[in-house]
Amino acid sequence: MLSLDYATLFVATLGMTEGGGALNMIVTPRKVCGGVFHYRSYMRATLRTSNMPTAKKEATIEELRKRIASSQNLFLTDYVGLTVEEITKLRGELRKDGTTYAVVKNTLFKRAAGDELAAKLEAFLAGPTAIVFGGADPVAPAKALKQFSDATKPVTVKVAYLDGQIVDAKQVATLASLPSKLELLARLVGSLSSPMRGLVTVLSGNQSGLVRVLDAIREKKSAATNSQGA
């Protein structure tokens, strides 16, 4: 005999939520008339009360922490509208200049960033976020993002964190219009004499070759100074 005092007939656990809780189906009886009951079911997620992160989350946080520590520049973007193929393409374009691109969970990134950096980026860590982890040259990733946006699909830059400073999207756009360090070096090398051009060839070689080129440059400068003083 079913008692009307029962609030819930049964609870069936169907699976686990992303946060580590259970996804339950709740079935409750409701009397209609004359002892006839109608059973109503609904879904409810019950979350774990413990704040202890899972091993996978800890590993992700540690990986993000290492990436942040090894990066001199960060670009926070919104990847909404991009397909997996397009994200892969963008990642490949950024990799050419030694930068990496990763979709992150805002909560995990905050934990990896630490209190100070997380506080600076708090306002921008909302909604879908993918981050460019850049090296010493901030112009190259800014250019890559703009070129991808122009040629493939627009990528919204939320903000950049360059050398400890917050840089807004307009400033990033201005940065993208500047020559990169490689372009500046190419122009410099092209404007100098042949011994300096030889430097490009030996930069990837051994140190003795580099020393010979530097000696040649010094001798040429010395000769030019002597001829001017004569």
Secondary structure as the mmCIF struct_conf table of DSSP 4:
data_model
#
loop_
_struct_conf.conf_type_id
_struct_conf.id
_struct_conf.beg_label_comp_id
_struct_conf.beg_label_asym_id
_struct_conf.beg_label_seq_id
_struct_conf.end_label_comp_id
_struct_conf.end_label_asym_id
_struct_conf.end_label_seq_id
TURN_TY1_P TURN_TY1_P1 LEU A 4 ASP A 5
BEND BEND1 ALA A 7 ALA A 7
BEND BEND2 LEU A 9 LEU A 9
STRN STRN1 PHE A 10 MET A 16
TURN_TY1_P TURN_TY1_P2 GLU A 18 GLY A 19
BEND BEND3 GLY A 20 GLY A 20
STRN STRN2 ALA A 22 CYS A 33
TURN_TY1_P TURN_TY1_P3 GLY A 34 GLY A 35
STRN STRN3 VAL A 36 THR A 46
BEND BEND4 THR A 49 THR A 49
HELX_LH_PP_P HELX_LH_PP_P1 MET A 52 THR A 54
HELX_RH_AL_P HELX_RH_AL_P1 ALA A 55 ALA A 69
TURN_TY1_P TURN_TY1_P4 SER A 70 SER A 70
BEND BEND5 GLN A 72 GLN A 72
STRN STRN4 ASN A 73 ASP A 78
TURN_TY1_P TURN_TY1_P5 VAL A 80 GLY A 81
HELX_RH_AL_P HELX_RH_AL_P2 VAL A 84 ARG A 95
TURN_TY1_P TURN_TY1_P6 LYS A 96 GLY A 98
STRN STRN5 THR A 100 VAL A 104
HELX_RH_AL_P HELX_RH_AL_P3 ASN A 106 ALA A 113
HELX_RH_AL_P HELX_RH_AL_P4 ASP A 115 LEU A 121
HELX_RH_3T_P HELX_RH_3T_P1 GLU A 122 PHE A 124
BEND BEND6 GLY A 127 PRO A 128
STRN STRN6 THR A 129 GLY A 134
BEND BEND7 ALA A 136 ALA A 136
BEND BEND8 PRO A 138 PRO A 138
HELX_RH_AL_P HELX_RH_AL_P5 VAL A 139 ALA A 151
TURN_TY1_P TURN_TY1_P7 THR A 152 THR A 152
STRN STRN7 THR A 156 LEU A 162
TURN_TY1_P TURN_TY1_P8 ASP A 163 GLY A 164
STRN STRN8 GLN A 165 VAL A 167
HELX_RH_AL_P HELX_RH_AL_P6 ALA A 169 ALA A 176
TURN_TY1_P TURN_TY1_P9 SER A 177 SER A 177
BEND BEND9 LEU A 178 LEU A 178
HELX_LH_PP_P HELX_LH_PP_P2 PRO A 179 SER A 180
HELX_RH_AL_P HELX_RH_AL_P7 LYS A 181 SER A 191
BEND BEND10 LEU A 192 LEU A 192
HELX_RH_AL_P HELX_RH_AL_P8 SER A 194 VAL A 202
TURN_TY1_P TURN_TY1_P10 LEU A 203 SER A 204
BEND BEND11 GLY A 205 GLY A 205
HELX_RH_AL_P HELX_RH_AL_P9 GLN A 207 GLY A 229
#
